[in-house]
Amino acid sequence: MNDDPKQEALAAWYKLLRQPEIPMDSEEHYDELLKAADEMERAGLINSAEWRVLVREAGGAFARSFAGLGGGT
């Protein structure tokens, strides 16, 4: 296990992006991703530029979910 809190938090965020542990609709998934990104920024694990990257990726996943298979995970 990696001892770097930033790397652990980012790995957890990307895992949530790709494979949420619980089924949720697209809006819930997007909200959870944003909450996680906000918390990482609040905790000082990422800076505002890194936060913006995560928000863009979450937005892209949200948009793809509607273009793809019916709006859920």
Contact map, one row per residue, 1 for C-alpha under 8 A:
1110000000000000000000000000000000000000000000000000000000000000000000000
1111101100000000000000000000000000000000000000000000000000000000000000000
1111100100000000000000000000000000000000000000000000000000000000000000000
0111111100000000000000000000000000000000000000000000000000000000000000000
0111111110000000000000000000000000000000000010000000000000000000000000000
0001111111000000000000000000000000000001000011000000000000000000000000000
0101111111100000000000000000000000000000000000000000000000000000000000000
0111111111110000000000000000000000000000000000000000000000000000000000000
0000111111111000000000000000000000000001000010000000000000000000000000000
0000011111111100000000000000000000000000000000000000000000000000000000000
0000001111111110000000000000000000000000000000000000000000000000000000000
0000000111111111000000000000000000000000000000000000000000000000000000000
0000000011111111100000000000000010011000000000000000000000000000000000000
0000000001111111110000000000000000000000000000000000000000000000000000000
0000000000111111111100000000000000000000000000000000000000000000000000000
0000000000011111111110000000000010000000000000000000000000000000000000000
0000000000001111111100000000100010000000000000000000000001001000000000000
0000000000000111111100000000000000000000000000000000000000000000000000000
0000000000000011111110000000000000000000000000000000000000000000000000000
0000000000000011111111110000100000000000000000000000000000000000000000001
0000000000000001001111100000000000000000000000000000000000000000000000000
0000000000000000000111110000000000000000000000000000000000000000000000000
0000000000000000000111111000000000000000000000000000000000000000000000011
0000000000000000000101111111100000000000000000000000000000000000000000011
0000000000000000000000111111100000000000000000000000000000000000000000111
0000000000000000000000011111110000000000000000000000000000000100110000111
0000000000000000000000011111111000000000000000000000000000000100000000000
0000000000000000000000011111111100000000000000000000000000000000000000000
0000000000000000100100011111111110000000000000000000000000000100000000001
0000000000000000000000000111111111000000000000000000000001101100000000000
0000000000000000000000000011111111100000000000000000000000000000000000000
0000000000000000000000000001111111110000000000000000000000000000000000000
0000000000001001100000000000111111111000000000000000001001000000000000000
0000000000000000000000000000011111111100000000000000011001000000000000000
0000000000000000000000000000001111111110000000000000000000000000000000000
0000000000001000000000000000000111111111000000000000000000000000000000000
0000000000001000000000000000000011111111100000000010011000000000000000000
0000000000000000000000000000000001111111110000000010000000000000000000000
0000000000000000000000000000000000111111111000000000000000000000000000000
0000010010000000000000000000000000011111111111000000000000000000000000000
0000000000000000000000000000000000001111111111110010000000000000000000000
0000000000000000000000000000000000000111111110000000000000000000000000000
0000000000000000000000000000000000000011111111000000000000000000000000000
0000000000000000000000000000000000000001111111100000000000000000000000000
0000110010000000000000000000000000000001111111100000000000000000000000000
0000010000000000000000000000000000000001101111110110000000000000000000000
0000000000000000000000000000000000000000100111111110000000000000000000000
0000000000000000000000000000000000000000100001111111000000000000000000000
0000000000000000000000000000000000000000000000111111100000000000000000000
0000000000000000000000000000000000000000000001111111110000000000000000000
0000000000000000000000000000000000001100100001111111111000000000000000000
0000000000000000000000000000000000000000000000011111111100000000000000000
0000000000000000000000000000000000000000000000001111111110000000000000000
0000000000000000000000000000000001001000000000000111111111000000000000000
0000000000000000000000000000000011001000000000000011111111100000000000000
0000000000000000000000000000000000000000000000000001111111110000000000000
0000000000000000000000000000000000000000000000000000111111111000000000000
0000000000000000100000000000010011000000000000000000011111111100000000000
0000000000000000000000000000010000000000000000000000001111111110000000000
0000000000000000000000000000000000000000000000000000000111111111000000000
0000000000000000100000000000010000000000000000000000000011111111100000000
0000000000000000000000000110110000000000000000000000000001111111110000000
0000000000000000000000000000000000000000000000000000000000111111111000000
0000000000000000000000000000000000000000000000000000000000011111111100000
0000000000000000000000000100000000000000000000000000000000001111111111110
0000000000000000000000000100000000000000000000000000000000000111111111100
0000000000000000000000000000000000000000000000000000000000000011111111100
0000000000000000000000000000000000000000000000000000000000000001111111100
0000000000000000000000000000000000000000000000000000000000000000111111110
0000000000000000000000000000000000000000000000000000000000000000111111110
0000000000000000000000001100000000000000000000000000000000000000111111111
0000000000000000000000111100000000000000000000000000000000000000100011111
0000000000000000000100111100100000000000000000000000000000000000000000111
